[in-house]
Amino acid sequence: MTILCIETSTSVCSAAICKDGVPAEQCICREGSNHARLLPRYMESLLLFARRNGLTIDAVALSEGPGSYTGLRIGTSTAKGLCYGLNVPLIPVPTLEVLCEAAKSEIINHKFEITNGTLVPMIDARRMEVYTALYNGERENGERREAKAVIVESEASLLSFSTAVHGLSAQRSIYYFGDGASKCQAVLTQPNWHFIPGIVPEAQYMGTLAETITNHRSPITNHQLAYYEPYYLKEFIAAPSHVKGLS
């Protein structure tokens, strides 16, 4: 499959074309808060790349959340428009799984053992709260973990929300990463907890995940698109306006 992938769930904006799970081209900006301006440019560039290389887009993959409300809405509206225009299905991909894929290469580069470890991706949900889930270092086909919004007070507060902690012990390596992870370093102090800096969800890691997902459930077709919403996890609560005259 040739899949056009969109990732806008955090401050990083990225899009990529993946062919048979392998990234062929990626556009990315790590500077933040430019999604609405950059994403249309990325789409134009990637579609031009596809035409020049004789690639036909078979589906659009969207990083579905949880994450930034604004970022998810921008990514979703763009993905829906592309699906309608190209007449292709939409494949929602859990953002926490995209983070795990990004982390695995970094862990392997540092020669850590991940097959006997647990991956804990974290997306910032304000204050000491993160969106997270527990994953085995070795992906299990078709299995999806339920994401939770967790207030991080200790190692126990992160482990207690899951009913399947995979035999966690002081000897088991636990890797945590993502834009919500750095603020948790002060309370995750056990020797077996390893913080991995610089890990962000990127569109280039979505191709294989999207293909795996289609093996276990049907993608969203055009007549279903109108009813699709991203996975916000928490309800949006608007902050009071600071603009004079608005209250």
N, C-alpha and C positions, 0 to 999 in steps of 0.2 A: 504493500500500500504506500501511496504518497500522501502524507498528512501535513496539513498546514496547522502549526501549533501556536497557541496564544497563551502567554502567562503574564497576568497583570495583578496578582493577588497581594503584592507587597510594593515597596517603594521602587523596586526594580521592574522595568518594563522590557519584555523580550518577546520575540516571535521567531519561528524557525520552520523550515521545511525538512521533514524527515522522510527518507526513502527506505522502506523495509526496516524501520526502527533506527536507522543510522542518520544522524543529522547531516544534511547536505549544505545548509546555509542558515546562519542565525544573525538576527539583528538584536542588539541589546543596549540598554542605557541603565547605568547604576546610580545616576544622579538624583532620581526621585521626582515625583509629582509632575511628570511630563507625559503621562500616558495618553491623554486625549490628543495631544499634539503629535506625539511620535508614532502611535500605533497605525494611523492611516498611511504614514510614510513607509513604515515597515511592510504593510500589506502590499503596497504598490511595488516596492522593491522585490519582495519575495515572489509575487505573481509574475513579475517580469523575469526573474531568475528561472522560474518554472517553465515559462514559455521558451526561453532561450535554450533550455536544456531538454526540451521535449517531454516535460513531466506533466501529467494530468492529475490534478488534485482529486483524491478519492474521498477525503473527509476533512473536517476541521476539528481539531482537538482543543479543548478549552480547560485551563486550570480552574476548577470549579469552586475553590475555596476549601476551608475558611480563609479569611484574610481581610484586606481593606474593603470596606463597603464600596467606596468610590471606584477603586481599581477593578473590583469584580464586576461592577455595573458597566464600566467602559469595555472591558474584555468581552462580556456577554453580549452587549449590543453589537459590537463589531463582529463577533463570531456568528451571531444570528443573521446579520446582513450578508455575510459571505456565504453562509449555507444556502440562503435563499437565492442569491445571485449565481452561485456555482452549481446549485441543485445537488448538493452533497449533504450527508448526514453530519450531526454534531456528536462528538465523543467527549463527555465530561470526564476529566481526570482529577482525582483528589489531590489537592495541593500538597498535603503532607507527604504523599507518596512521591511527588516530584522532588520535594526536598530530600527525601531519603536517597533517591537516585543520584542527586548531586553530591550527597555526602559520601556515598560508597566509594567513588573514585578517589576522593581525598583520603579516606581511611586506608584504602589499599596502598596509595602512594606512601603513606607513613608506616606501612607494614604492620598495621594493627590487625588483630584477628576479629573478623566480623561475623563469621559463621556461628560462633559461640557467644555473640554479643547481642545487645539490644539497642536499637536505634530509637531516639526520642526527638523527633523534629518539633520545633517550637516556633510558632508565629505570634508576634506581639499582639496582645489584646488589651493593651493599656495597663498601667500600674504594674503590679506583680502577677497579672493574669496572662496566661498563654493559651493558644489553641494547640493541642498536642494529641498524640496517640503513641502507643508502644508497638514497635515492629521488630520481628526477628531480623538479624543481619542478612539472612538468606531469604529472599522473597518466596512466599508460598503462593502458587498460582491461584488466582481467583479469590483469595481471601482479602476481605476489607476490614480494617479496624475502625471502630467507631471513634470519631474525634470528639474531644471534650474541651470545654473551657475550664482551666484549672488554675487556682491561685497557688503559686509556688511558695510554700513556707519551709519545705524540707524535702529530702529525698522521698520520705514516706508519703507526702502529699501528692507527689507525682505518680507513685506506684499504686496507691490505694484505689484510684479511680478505675483501674482495669481489673477485669475478672480473670484475665489470663496473663500473668506476669512472667510466663516462660521460665519458671524456676529461678527467679532472680535471687542472687545472693551476693555476699561481699566479694566473692571470687569472680563473678560474672562482669564482664566489661560492659559499661553503659555509655553510649555516645550521644551527646545532646548538641544541637546546632540549630541555626535559623536566626531570624532577626529578633526573636524573643528570648534567645538563650543567654546572651551576654549578661543581662540583668539578673540572671539566676545563679551566676557563678558563686556569689557570696554565701548561698545557702546549700549548694550542691557540692559538698566538701569531701565526700568519701573518696578514698584512693581509686576506686573502680569507676568513678564518674569522670568522663573525659569530654571537655569542651572543645569543639572544632570551630574555629573562627572562619568568617568569610563565606559561609555556605548560604546561598540564596536559591530559590526556585528559578530554573531557567527553562525556556521552551525546548531547548535542544535535548533535554532528558525526557520529554513526553512521548516520543515516537513509539518506543517499545512498550511503554505502559498503555498507550492508547490501543495498540494492536492486541495486547493481552486482554484488555477489557472487552474488546469486541468478540473475543473467543468465549466469553461467559455471559454476556448480555447484549441485547440489541442496542445500537446507537439510536439517537433521537432523529427521527425523520422530519421532513419539512412541515408536515401537517401537525406535528407535536411541538414545534419550536415556540409557538406563541405562548405555550403554557410553561415553558422551561424557565426556572430561576436558579441563580447560583446558590451555593451552599453557604449562607451567611453564618450559620450556627447560632448566633445571637441576634436578637431583634435590634434594629437600628434605633438609637435614641439621639435625637438632634440636640446639640448643645445650644444654650441661649445665644442669640445673636449679639455681637458687639458693635454692629453698625448702628449709628445714631438714627433714631426714629423707628427702628425695628425691635420689637420685644414680644 
